[in-house]
Structure formats: structure tokens, C-alpha cells
Amino acid sequence: MHAKRLKLLPEMEGRTARWYARVRGTDTQLELYRTQAAQLTHALPRGARVLEVAPGPGYLSLEIARLGFEVAGLDISHSMVDIARGNAQAAGLMVDFRHGDAARIPFEADSFDLLVCQAAFKNFAAPAAALDEMHRVLRSAGAAIIQDLNPEASRADIQQEVTRMRLGRLNAIVTRLILSSVLRRRAYSAHQLERLAVASSFGTCQIRRDGITLEVRLQKRAMQQAA
């Protein structure tokens, strides 16, 4: 597998970014983000730092921040960073949303206890470099959780996901078409993700399938303390 992929999709900017923010900002979606935030951080100690790579409008990052964690977000879309910052300001929450590339994360090494990346890894131009950067910025024993589309998801899986989102008729049609065509063709298989993980600084991973989603958990090895 090549270390770099051709970028077949443009970054989400302008009108497309605003449409995505509206689709992901429904009451149903926000409730899901609240649930995910609790699930992802349940084992984190007080004062832990969390980085979300490709947070888009920032909804998940904001829910994690509400739980009392220090949160940062990194997105390659200028529009998404602006939208996320606006959402943080409106919510009265402090989240460090920055513009940048996952292959060159602009944070120091050993900075975060948890890294989350949802629905974006398949679009990275340099996935191998992104994994090594995730490893670099994690603290000892820190974890990275990547959740993305399962290319083996059935039409029924996709329909169930779109139905769960409770979108309007037009947005539901558009979302279903995107999931079943362009994004589905770009998604990595579990085998491809495992190969990337093994070749990365992490060296291994755990993969879980759940309908439309593949979840990859990567752990940074704990540093041995001197006797």
C-alpha cells in the first residue's frame, strides 16, 4: 500500500462545510455526540488532554469539553475551523481548534492522553504519516481511536444509519448516496487498516466492526520507568 493516496475529494469549504455542519448538528446527532463523548472518555483520569483530528464543526470535541477535559481539534478545512470556533464561542467552551494537516500535527510530542478521529481517515493523503504523528503526540500508554466507514457495510446498514440520523428527505437522499458511492469506495478495509497499523509506530491495533463503522484502537506502549 502506498504511503500517500491521491486526494479524490476536495476539502469541505464554504457552502459544503456549512451544509455538513447543519446535517451533523440536528438534535438527534448532538445526542449521539453526547453519548459518544461519555463512552470515549470513561476511562480517562481527571485533567486528561484529548485531541480530535478532523473534528469538522466540532460537536464531539465540545461534548468532550463539557465533561471537563482539556480538548484540542485539528482540521484541514479553514471553513470547518471557523465553524467549530464559532460553535465553541456560542457554547461558552474553551476548545483549541486549529487549522492543520494530520500528517504534520502542530502539537508537541507526548501532549495527549486520547486522540479521536471520526469519518475522516479514508480521506487523508498520507495515512502512514498521520498514524506516526498520532503516535508522536500521544503520551505514554495513550490511545488513538479511529472510527470510519466499513466498505463491507450492506445497503441495509447504510439505510439504518441514515434513518437513525433523522434527516429531512433531501438531506437523507444526499447522505445515503454519499455513503453508498464516493465515500464507500474510498474506505479502507479492516485488513488494509491492520497493515497500516502494523507498519506504523504503534505496531499493532484492535479492530471492531459495527454495521457501517470500523473502529480501530491503537495504543502507545507505556514507557518503562527506571528502577
C-alpha positions in Angstrom: 0.0 0.0 0.0 1.4 3.4 -0.9 2.3 5.7 2.0 0.4 8.5 0.2 -3.1 8.4 -1.5 -4.4 10.6 -4.3 -6.9 13.1 -2.9 -10.0 12.4 -4.9 -12.2 14.7 -2.9 -11.8 18.4 -2.2 -11.7 19.7 1.3 -15.0 20.8 2.8 -15.1 24.5 2.5 -17.7 27.2 2.2 -21.2 26.1 1.3 -20.3 22.4 1.6 -18.9 22.8 5.0 -21.9 24.8 6.2 -24.3 22.1 4.8 -22.3 19.4 6.6 -22.5 21.3 9.8 -26.2 21.6 9.6 -26.7 17.9 8.8 -24.5 16.9 11.8 -26.0 19.5 14.1 -29.5 18.1 14.5 -30.8 17.2 17.9 -30.5 13.5 17.1 -26.9 13.9 16.1 -26.0 16.1 19.1 -27.5 13.5 21.4 -25.3 10.8 19.7 -22.2 13.0 20.2 -23.0 13.3 23.9 -23.2 9.5 24.2 -20.0 9.1 22.3 -18.2 11.6 24.4 -19.0 9.7 27.5 -18.1 6.4 26.0 -14.8 7.5 24.6 -13.6 9.2 27.8 -15.0 7.0 30.5 -11.5 5.6 31.5 -9.7 8.9 31.3 -8.4 10.4 34.5 -9.3 14.0 35.6 -7.2 16.5 33.8 -6.6 14.3 30.7 -6.0 16.0 27.4 -7.9 15.0 24.2 -7.2 15.7 20.6 -9.8 15.3 17.9 -8.3 15.0 14.4 -10.7 16.3 11.7 -13.4 17.5 14.1 -15.4 19.2 11.4 -18.0 21.5 13.1 -16.5 20.4 16.5 -19.6 18.9 18.0 -17.9 15.9 19.5 -15.0 18.0 20.8 -17.4 20.3 22.5 -19.2 17.4 24.2 -15.9 16.1 25.5 -15.0 19.6 26.8 -18.3 19.7 28.6 -17.2 16.7 30.6 -14.3 18.7 32.0 -11.4 17.5 29.7 -8.9 19.8 28.0 -9.6 19.5 24.3 -8.0 20.5 21.0 -9.1 20.0 17.5 -7.2 19.9 14.2 -8.9 20.2 10.8 -7.5 20.8 7.3 -10.6 22.8 6.3 -10.4 26.5 7.0 -14.2 26.7 7.0 -14.6 23.9 9.5 -12.2 25.5 11.9 -14.1 28.8 11.7 -17.4 27.0 12.2 -16.0 25.0 15.2 -14.6 28.1 16.8 -18.0 29.8 16.4 -19.8 26.8 18.0 -17.3 26.8 20.9 -17.8 30.5 21.5 -21.6 30.2 21.4 -21.4 27.3 23.9 -19.1 29.2 26.2 -16.5 26.4 26.0 -12.7 26.6 25.6 -11.5 24.3 22.8 -8.3 24.9 20.9 -9.4 24.4 17.3 -6.6 24.8 14.8 -6.0 24.5 11.1 -3.5 21.9 10.0 -2.7 18.6 8.4 -2.9 15.2 10.2 0.4 14.3 8.6 2.1 17.3 10.4 0.2 17.7 13.7 1.2 21.1 15.2 1.5 19.9 18.8 4.5 18.8 20.8 5.3 15.1 21.4 3.6 13.4 24.4 0.8 16.0 24.6 -2.4 14.0 24.7 -3.9 11.0 26.6 -6.6 10.3 23.9 -6.8 11.0 20.2 -10.1 10.6 18.3 -10.6 10.6 14.5 -14.1 10.1 13.1 -15.2 9.6 9.5 -12.0 11.2 8.0 -9.1 8.8 7.9 -10.1 7.5 4.5 -9.5 11.0 3.1 -6.0 11.5 4.4 -3.5 12.0 1.6 -0.7 10.5 3.8 -2.3 7.9 6.1 1.0 6.3 7.2 2.5 9.6 8.2 -0.8 10.5 10.0 -0.6 7.4 12.1 3.1 8.1 13.1 2.1 11.7 14.0 -0.8 10.4 16.2 1.7 8.1 17.9 4.2 11.0 18.4 1.7 13.4 20.1 0.2 10.7 22.4 1.5 10.3 25.9 2.9 7.0 27.2 0.0 4.5 27.3 -2.2 6.9 25.4 -4.8 5.7 22.9 -5.9 6.7 19.4 -9.4 5.7 18.3 -10.2 5.9 14.6 -13.8 5.3 13.5 -14.6 5.3 9.8 -16.8 3.8 7.2 -16.8 0.0 6.7 -16.5 -0.7 3.0 -18.3 -4.0 3.6 -21.4 -2.3 5.1 -24.6 -3.5 3.4 -27.3 -1.3 1.9 -29.4 -2.2 4.9 -26.6 -1.0 7.2 -26.4 2.3 5.3 -30.2 2.8 5.3 -30.3 2.1 9.1 -27.6 4.7 9.7 -29.4 7.4 7.6 -32.7 6.6 9.2 -31.1 6.9 12.7 -29.9 10.4 11.7 -33.5 11.6 11.3 -32.7 13.9 8.4 -35.1 15.7 6.1 -36.0 13.9 2.9 -33.5 15.7 0.6 -30.6 15.5 3.1 -31.3 11.8 3.7 -31.1 11.1 0.0 -27.9 13.0 -0.5 -26.3 11.4 2.6 -27.3 7.9 1.5 -25.8 8.5 -2.0 -22.6 9.8 -0.5 -22.2 6.8 1.9 -23.0 4.2 -0.7 -20.9 5.6 -3.5 -17.9 8.0 -3.2 -17.0 7.6 0.5 -17.7 3.8 0.5 -15.3 3.4 -2.5 -12.6 5.3 -0.6 -12.9 3.5 2.8 -10.2 1.1 4.0 -11.0 -2.5 4.7 -10.1 -4.0 8.1 -7.2 -5.8 6.5 -5.8 -2.6 5.0 -6.2 -0.7 8.3 -4.4 -3.5 10.1 -1.5 -3.4 7.6 -1.2 0.4 8.1 -1.2 0.0 11.9 1.4 -2.8 11.9 3.7 -0.7 9.7 3.3 2.4 11.9 5.0 3.4 15.2 2.0 1.7 17.0 2.9 -1.7 15.6 -0.5 -3.2 16.2 -4.2 -2.4 16.7 -7.6 -3.8 17.6 -10.4 -3.6 15.1 -14.1 -3.8 15.8 -16.9 -3.9 13.2 -20.3 -2.4 14.0 -22.6 -2.1 11.0 -21.5 0.8 8.9 -18.4 1.5 11.1 -15.0 0.1 11.6 -13.3 1.1 14.9 -9.5 0.9 15.1 -7.9 1.2 18.6 -4.2 1.9 18.7 -2.2 2.0 22.0 1.1 3.8 22.5 3.4 1.5 24.5 3.9 2.5 28.1 7.4 3.8 28.8 9.3 1.7 31.3 10.3 3.7 34.4 13.8 3.5 35.6 14.3 1.4 38.8 
